[in-house]
Amino acid sequence: MKIVPARHIGYCMGVKRAMNLAFQALSRERGRSVYSYGPLIHNMPALKLLESKGLSLYDPAIPPGPGSTVIVRAHGLPPEKERELKASGAKVIDATCPKVARVQRKVAEKAAAGARVVVWGTAGHPEVEGLLGYAGGKGCVASGPGEIASLPEDWGRVFFAAQTTQDSGAWEAAAEAAERRWPGRVEFLNSVCEATEDRQRSVVELCGEVSALVVVGGRDSANTRRLYELGARSGVRAVAVEGPEEIPPGFTDGVQSVGVASGASTPIWQLRMVCQALGSLGRSSERTFASFFGRFSRALALSFIYRAAGGAAVGWAVSGAVGYDPPGLFFALFFYFALAVNLFHGFLDRDGSRFNDPDRSAFFSKYRGPLVFACLGSFALSLAAARELGPWVTAFICLQAALAVLYAIPYPLEFFRKRGLKGVKDVPGGKTFSAAAGKTLLLCFPALLAEPPLVPRDFAGLSAALCAAALVFVHMSVRNFLTDLQEARGDRSFGPGSIALLLGSRRSARILGWVMASWALAIPSSVVLGLLRPEALLFLLSGPLYNAAVLSRFLKNPGLGGFQFDLFLDGQFLLAGLMSVGFHAFASP
């Protein structure tokens, strides 16, 4: 069964901003009360996540304590309630969506100029209540042409605006009804948000490609409800869910393709959980060779075997590119140690994995025993390989293991606590570059430490090792950057050490483009200067050009990530190893 995500998914700009402000406040104000004035957004799983981090609902009847922080919900508040909050002495963070705030300002301006304000929207919705507050008693709400026709005809000037999450397709009918009621006296503001329009349009397009549709979002979310209505009207089998447990039994029976769409307040990790459940349903009902190969590939990716094999392959390939050929024992050392460290981090990062990669989280929960055994066994085998290579390599592997533990565990240091950080991986750039540095050390320096050394411990040998380290570090850093770019579409509370989260997706993509261009020029230049052997030119295909293709695909269709993205991304390392083997076979007399 094919799972097809809609073109526009995840948080809209206003919701993402509100969630970011909330997580920043919770991180900064540790030990102090942080409140949200009403539900911050209309998505219960996201609200439960915020609650688990320490966010509480504000009760106007109970004054906030000294030093408390109150966050204004994304839908905004009436101005009198904002004034009450500021008068309470609490620190107020305004998380009102900027597009809603723009409509609020316009409503206040027109009401002050004497116009009557009509808000086309849902009565009682918090955004509508806030807009009516800015109308200062001169506003009313109408949910359709019939209600518009029932309003007084003798009003003078009228300002007609829309709730930002209304059905964009129905705006024209509502505006025509208003023009008929107050001909020549109405000023219109089509304030339906672009994010709402994009999601509605993408659902209509998606329903033309699939035979079933799952809309993921909060039960109280107006824009999510309208997406489901659009899907149901299109004739496809449609259901609206908050989480994977709400998918009806038998929903995917006989379905070849299912579309997945989301409201503007639905996080990517919630979509991933639903897609993971749909994928499980599809795999359980398929018994073909293709489905078996898919399950096998998934197991290789989720267990980190594929990634560890790729790392070992690129280490072998880089060694050849700088002029030394490691024996198979080095490949075993690379593979087993990388597998042990990845599995160890996978077990420790259960919180982040649950939201960034729910498929891997479920896999680790299901196969916990075998994976623990694989982690311990791989580390033991890496130590055995290191012992064969000499005491210095053994000591180096033990030091690498200690650094891997220090990278993953939280630090009780005041420096980190004051900045809302748990450890090195949460420092901006720590996640992206420290992991690349660790793999660089593992792949490049045991050859110097082995007894006898594989690389001479002289100027030429050190130069070769440093050149290999530079090549591996760039390769691994770009790979991590692309992973971060994918994860940055999720929730910023997980993986704060990511450069992509710090810089934003657009700036990160531009920087990656420049890095890849520089990388593509550096490889042939290094060959010309004699720093790398001619076979290093193969890294153009497995390095900058391959990663440029990954980036291009991501920009065109980010998708939802998952093990398929990992297989595609880590394929560059296996490609480097295979090309290096082919080069040696071809060059051998």
N, C-alpha and C positions, 0 to 999 in steps of 0.2 A: 504494500500500500504506500502510495506516494503522499508525503506531507508537504504542502505548499504554503509557506507563510505569505501574508499580504505584503504589498510593497511598503506600506507605511505602518509601522508597529512601534511599540514601546512608548515611553513617556513623551508627551508633548513638551515644548519649551517651558511653559508655565509650571507644569507639575514637576518636571525635573528640577527647576529652580527652587521650588518649595521644599522638595525632598532634600536637596543639597543643603539648603539653609537649616533645615531641621537636624540633619546629621552633623553639620558643623557646630551648631549650638549644643547638641548633646555631647559632642567630643570636647568642646571648650569648657562647658559648665559642669564638669563632672563633680558630683557631690552636692549640686544645687538643683532646685526644682526647675524643670522645663515643661511648659504647658503649650497645648495647641487650643486656640479658641475655636471650638467645633472641630470635627474631623478634618485634618489637613487636606486630604484628597478623598475622593470616593473610590477607595479600594481597600477592602478589609484585610487581605493578606499583607499589604504594605503597611497598613496602620498597626497590625499586630507586630510587625517587625519593629516599627518605631517604638511601640509600647515596650517591647523586650529590651530596647536600648535605653529606656528611661523616660519616654515622653508620656505625659498625662493630659487628660482633657481638662480644660479650664472651667471652673465653676464660678460664674459671676457672683454667686451668693457668698463665696468664701474668698476674702482678699488674699492675693498672693503674698508669700512671705518675703522678707528682705533678700535682695539678690536674685529673686526669681526672674525667669524669662518667659514671656508669652509670645507665641508665634501666631500671627494672623493667617488664617487658612487661605489656600490658593484662590478660593472663590471670592474673597474679600469680605468686608464688614460694612454695615452702615456707619456713617461718620460719627454718630453719637456714641456708638459702642467703642470706636477707636479712641475717642476722647476719654471715655471712662477708663479704658485700659491705661492710657498715658497718665491719667490722674492718680492711678493706684500706686504709682512708684515702681512698678515692674519694668524691666527692660523689654521693650516691644520690638519684635522683628517682623517686618511687613513682608509676608510671603505671597501677597496678592499677585496673581498672574499679571504681568505688565499689560497684556491685551485687555484684561478685565479692567485694570486701573485706567486705561485710556478711555474706555466707555464710561467709567465713573466720572472722570473729569468732564467729558462731553455732556453727560446728563446734567451735572451740576451747573455747567455753563449755560445750557439752554433753559434750565428751570429758573436760574437767576435772571435771565433775560425775559421771563414771562411766558415761556412756552409750556404747554402741557406735555408730559412725557408718557409715552406708551411703550412698555417693554414687551416685546413679543417673546414669550418664554413660558416656563412652567411655574405656576403659582406655588409659593412656598420653597422653591429652590433657593439655596443660600446666595447664589450669585444674583438672582433676581431680587431677593430681599435687600441685598446691599445696594443695588442700583436704585431701587425705590427710595432707600434712605437718602441717597444723593439728590433725589428729585425734590426733597424737602416738602412733602405733602402734595406735590403737583403731579404725582405719577400714578399709574395703574398698570396692571399686567393683563395681557390678552394672549390666549394660547392658540387662537385660530381665527379664520375669517369671520365665523359666526359671532364670536365674542367681540371682535372689532366693530362689527355692524351694530352691536347693541350699545356701544358707547355714545355719549351725548354728541349730537351733530353740531351744536352751536359753539363748540370750542373754537378759539381763534387759531393761533399758531400751535402746531403739534410737532413734537420731535419723536420719531419712530425709530427705535433701536432694537436689536436682537440679543437675546441671550447667546453667549459665544458658542454654546454646544447645541444649538438648534439645527434642524435638518436644513442643510443649505438648499436642497431642491425645492423646499416649500417657501423660501423667502419671497420669491416673485409673487406667489398667490397672496401672501400676507400683505406685501407692499401694495398690491393692486386693491385689496380690500380697504386698506387705509386711505389710499388716494380717492376711492369712491366715497368714503365716509366724509373726508375733509378735503374736497378738491381744491388744489392750488395752495393749500395751507399746511402741507406736510413736508418736513425735512427728514430725509431718510439717512440712516447709518446702518449699512449692512455689516454688522459686527460679528457675524458668524466666523469663527476662527478658521484660518487656513488649515491648521492641523485637523480640525473636524472635517472640513471639506475633503482634504487629502484621504483621510481614512474612509470616508463614505464612498469616494470614487474608487479607491482600491478594492473595497469589498464588492462593489458592482462588477469590476473587472475580474476579480477572483472567482466570483460565482459563475462566470462564463467558462472557467477552466476546470472546475472540480465538481464532484457529485455530492459533496457534503461540506458543511461549514461549521467550525467551532469558533464562537466569539468569546474571548477571554476578557473578563473585567468585573468590576464591582457591581453588585446588585443595585446600588443606589446611583450608579453612574448613568447620567442621561445620554451621553454620547455613545456609551457601550450598548445601551438598550436600542438606540436607533440603528446601530450597525446590525444587530440581530434582526430587527424588523426589515431592514433592506435585504438581508440574506433570505429570510423567510418568504418575502414577497417574490424573490427571484425564482422560487420553485425548487431550490436544492434542499436537501435534508439539513436542517440548521438547529443548533443548540447553543445556549449561552451558559457559561460556567464561570465560577470563580477559581476553581482549582481542578486538578485531574480526577479527584474523587467524585466529581459531579457528572462526569461523562456517562450517559445512560448505558446500561448493559445492551449489547447488540447494536450500538450506534454505528459501528464501522462494518457490520456484516454486509458483505457484497459490495463494499465501497473500494474503488480502485484508487481514488485520490481524494484527500480531504484538505480543505483550506483552513488556515488558522489566522484569525484577525483579532485585533485588540482595540480597546478604548484608549483614550489619551492618558488615562491614569493607571494603565496596566504596565507593571515593570517587565522588562525582558525576562528576568528569572522566572516569573510566573508563567510566561509563555513557554519557556524551556521545559518547565515541569509538565505542562499539558502536552507538549510535543513528545516528551520522553514517554509519557503514558500512552499516547496514540501509537508511537513506534513499537512499544511492547505489545499492544493489541495486534498490530499488523504482523509482527514477527511470529506471534503465537499461532496465527492462522495460516502461515505460508510454509510449504514444505518443498521448495524448489532448490536447485543448486545455487541460484542467485541469492536466495534468502539465506542459505547456509553460509555462503561466502560473505554476505553482509554481516551475519552474526559473528563469524570468525574475525573479520576485520575490526568489528566493534570491540571484541574482546582484546585484540592486540593493542588497540588505541587506548581503551579505558584502563587497562592494566599497566600502561606505560612501557610495555615490551617494545612496541613499535618505535617509540621515542628514544629508548635506550639504544636500540639497534642502530637507529639513525645517527645518534651521537657518536657511537663507536665507529661507524662507517666514515663519518666526516673526519674523525681524528686520524684514522688510517690514511685517508686521502690527503689530508693536509701534511702529514708526515712525509709522504712521497713527494708532495709539491715543493718542500723545502730541502729535500735531498737525503732523507734517511728513511729506511724501510723497516718498520717495526715487525717483529714476529707475531704469530697468532696469540701469544700470551698477553700482549698489550691490548689486543682487541677484546679478550676475555676480561681483562682488568677494567677497561672502559665500560663495557657493557654491564657487568655485574654491579659495579659500584654505582653507575648512573641509575640502574633499575632500583637498587636498594634505596637510594636517596629520594627518588621520585615517589616511590611507594610510601616512604616515611613521611614526606611532606603531604602526600595525599591523605594519610590518616590524620595528621595534625590539623589540616586545613578543612575540617568538616563543615564549619560555618560558611566560609567563603565558597566551598565547593557546592554546597547545597543550593546556593543562589546563582553562582556563576556557571556551574556545570552540574545540574541535577542528575544527568544521566550517569556521570562518573560517581556521584555520591550514592546513587541507588546501587550501582555495581559494587562499590566498596562495602556497602551494608550487606548485600546478598552473599558476597564471597569473602567476607572478612577473614575467616580462618585460613583458607588457602593463600590469601594475599599477605597475611602476616608471616606465614611460613616462607613465602617467596621473598619477602623483604629480608628476613633474617638469613635465609639460605644464600641469597645473592650477596649480602655483605660478607658472609663467611667465605664464599668462593672468591670474592674480590681480595680478601685478605690472603687467601691461599695463593692467588696469582701474584700478589705483591711480594709475598715471602719468597717466591721463586726468583723474583727480580732483584732481591737484595733488601737489607735492613733499612736503607734510606727510603726506598719506595714504600715499605711497610709503614714507616713513621709518617711519611707524607700522606698515605691513605687514612691513617688514624687522625691526623690533623684535619684533613678534609672532612672526615665524619664529624669531628667536633665543631667545625665551622658550620656544617649543615644543620646541626642541632641548634647552635646559637642563632642561626638565621631564622629558624622556625619558632622558637619559644619566645613568649613575652618577657620583657625586661622589667624588673621592679625599680628602674632608675628614675630619679626625679626629672632628668632631662627629657625623657620620653613621655612621662606622665603629663608634664606641663603642656606638651604639644599635642596631646591626644593620640600618641603613638604607642604601639605595643612592642615594637622592636625595629631592627634594621630594615626589614622588608616593607615597613610602613613609611619609612623616610622617602620623600619624593625622589624617584629614580632608583630606590633601593631594590625594588622588585625586578625592575628591568635589567639593571646592570650588574647587580651582585650575583644573580643566577648565571649570567653570561660569564662573569669573572671566574666563578667556581668551576664551570665546565672548561674554561680555557686552561686553568691550572691543571685540571685532571688530564686533559688531552695532550698537553704540550710538554710538561716538565718531568714525568716519570722517565722519559728517555734519557734525560741528563743524570738522573739519580740512580739509574740501574747499575748493577755490578755484574759484568763490566758495562760501562756506559754505552748506550747506543749512539749517542751524539758526543763527540769529543768535548771535553770541558776546557775549551780554549775560546779565543775570540770568534773563530768561525762557527763553532758549535753553539755558542751563546747567541750569535747573530741569527743562526737558523732557528733556534728555539723561540727567540723574540719575534721573528718574522712569522712563524707558525702561530704564535700566540695572538698577534695582531689580526691575522686572517680569521682565526677561530672566533676571537672576541667580536669582531664586526659581524660575522655570520650569525652568531648566537644572539647578539644584541638586536639585530634587525628582526630575527625570528620572534624574540620576546616582545619587541615593539608591536609587531603585527598581532600577536596574541592579546596584548594589552588593548590594542585598538578595538578588537572584537569584544573584549570584556568591558570596555568603557561604555558600551551601549547598555550595560546592565546597571547595577546599583553601585553608586560611588562609595557606599559604606564598606565594600569588599574590595580589597586590593588597592588601598590608597597610595601605595608606593609606586603605582604605575605612572609613567611619564605621560601616557595618552590621557589619563584622567586629569593630570595637572594642566596639560596644554590644550586639551580639547581635540576632537576628532579631525577637524579641518586643518588646524595648524600642524598636528602630528603627521597627517598625510603629506603635507607640503615638505616638512622636514625629512620624512622618510624618502621622498622623491629625490631630494638633494643628496642624501646619504647614499642612495643606490647609484646615482649618477657618478658621484665621486669614487665609490667603490668600483664601479665598472671601469673607470679610467685608471685606478691604482693597480689593478691586477696586471694588465699588459705592460704598464710602466715598470712594475717590479720585475717582470720577466726580462724586459730589455736591459734593466740595470743589473741583472744577474742575481737578484735576491731570491727569485723563485725559479724553479725549473719550468720548461715549456708546458708540461702537463698542467700547470696551475691555470692555464688559459681555460681549462674545462670548468673552472669555478665560475666563469662568466655565466655559464648555463645554469649551474646549480646554486649560484649566489644572487647577484644583482638582477639578472634577467628573470630568474624564477620568482624572486620575491616581488619584482615589479608586476609580474602577472598575478600574484596573490593579491597585491594591493589594488590593482585594477579591478579584479573580480569583487573585492570587498566594497570598493566605492560604487560599483554598479549595482550590486545586490548584497548587502551586508549579511542577510540571512540571520540565523539564530546561533551560529557556531556549532558546538557539539563535536562528536568524534569524527564526523566527515571532514570538518574544517581542520582538525588535528592531522588526519591522514594526508590531506592535501598539503598542509603547511610543512609537516615533517618529512614529506616525500623528497624535499630538496637535499636532505642529508644522505638518504639512501641513494639518490641519483648521483651525488658526488662520489660515493664509494663505488658504485657500479661503473661509472665512467672511468674512475681510476684503475679498477681491475681490468676493464677493457683496454685502456691505454697500455698497461703493462703487458697484457697478452699480445697486443698488436706489435709493441716495440720489441718484444723478446725475439731473439734470432731463432 
